Amino acid sequence: MRRCDDAVLRHPLPPHPAPTPVAERHGMSGTRKKTIPIHVLQPGGSAGANGAREQNGFEAAVRIHPRTVHGRFARLRWLLLALTQLVFYGLPWLQWDGRQAVLLDLEARRFYLFGSVLFPQDLIYLTGLLVFSALLLFFATTLAGRVWCGFACPQTVYTEMFMWIERRCEGERLVRQRLDASGWTPTKLVRRGGKHLAWLALSLWTGLSLVGWFSPMRELVGALPTGDFLGPWEAFWALFYGGVTYVHAGLLREKICQHACPYGRFQGSMLDPSTLLVNYDQVRGEPRAARARGSDARALHQGECVDCTLCVQVCPVGIDIRQGLQAACISCGLCIDACDQVMDKLRAPRGLIRFSALDSGPGSAGAGLVVWRRPRVLVYGGGLLLLGAAMAWGWAERPELRLNALRDRSLLSRQVEDGAVENVYRLQLMNASLRERRLSLAAYTAAGSGPDGQTLTLSHSGLLTVPPAGAINTVVTLRMPAELAQQGRSQAGGRALPIRFELRDAGAHGEAAGARSTFLLP
């Protein structure tokens, strides 16, 4: 690999002319000379630089084979890949108190998150999480462009995993290109067939792992030898998600980012001149020409770029960053790693390609710095802080014991012996914890225009048992004595008195929950 790099530096491809500014191409002058064009899509800067070429002005459908590169951004990509896939593949296997730590049980309508249980009534937390994720995406885009696409997007992560398998089965970039151009020999059949079998195995395991978030993972895998381990919907989603992974990450790859992903189309609206983007320093790099190692480019009236095209060869979407800003760029930084390695070999300063802001201007020294004091950054950052604080407070105050009370509307109030009045109520008791609870129930007149704090008689006087992460429904009859009903009717001036139910844990924890309703008088 090192010999190939040295050969590229000694014998680079013919130099390319510097890109013509927009103003000069359209015959304009004055303040428009500094206009920087943003291309929707550009093929590789040289014919065959990354497997792309043009035919009659259109990009030919040639598969892109990125070259392997090592550097700080490549390491960061693999680090985030390991973290995200450790969560996706690993969490369904983690146990918590004898139960799967994270289980989204749609059939039972229970979401288990370690020691907490969420009911359908807790959908507000999912809504808050989605809004927080969207704000975080906008915040990151405002700071550094499409870094989400380049480092953490599932399409990017799985494509990188599939490309690693491809390199193990078919070899490095040049070997893969020769394999594409060759006929179907036994060697090609073995290599390509082995690659697709490994892709299918990874895709099916990915689909099964997705189902493991909604069905117990250990039970699914434990039943694999019997062949009777998937129900209809489980089989559908495992095959569907596995098939989508295989097609997107193995076959389509960069085409998803360029043509199907909506984020790549509207992300430009979140950028401003201070956003950090991957930029090529044209003032420093042009004109491109080969030179000896350690020589002074300016003394030779040349730019720092030796036109080795390594920045194009390592690009996973096959663009030439030297052509200017492009919507297809996913800000992965691999071209920066490749260019920095070439600059190190030439004993030239790094940063010919770097993350920098448009308003820093071409030719500025050093890498760009994040400018925090910007309206968009402050708005998105403030929204993240407020929403994060609200969600944290709401989660901390989330009750584990809940009570809902609804008066039975099919039965009106009825007067019984001794002039007492009865109403019928339907109660729902919910236990959002992983331990059984024994609960006592009481009812009182609530604050209002009538008497307050008087105890009412319930038809159920014993303890109610609610299982872990369970909910029970019960019907109770509430009786109000005649004198209390008469007093409430005279003071309230109407037929409805406010009341409250109180549910209390009879154990050592002593949590309580309440619910309000009304008591009808005849």
Protein Blocks (a to p, Z undefined) as FASTA:
>chain_A
ZZmmmmmmmmccddddddddfklmnopghjllmpccddfbdcdfbghknopaceehiacd
ddddddddddfklmmmmmmmmmmmmmmmmmmmpceehiafbacdfknopacehjaccdfk
lmmmmmmmmmmmmmmmmmmmmmnojmlmmmmgmklmmmmmmmmmmmmmnopfklmmmmmm
pccdfklmmmmmmmmmmmmmmmmmmmmmmmmmmgcfklmmmmmmnopabcfklmmmmmmm
mmmmmmmmmmnmmmmmmmmmmklmmmmmmgcfkbccddddfklmpccddddehiafklno
pafblolommmmmpmnlpafknopcfklgolommmmmmmmmmmmnopaehkbccddfklo
ghiacjddddfbbfklmmmmmmmmmmmmmmmmmmmmpcfbdcdddddfkbccdddehhia
cdddddddddfbfbdcdddddddddddfbdehiacddfblbdcdddehiacddddddddd
fklmmmmmmmnopabdcdddddddfblnopacddddddddZZ
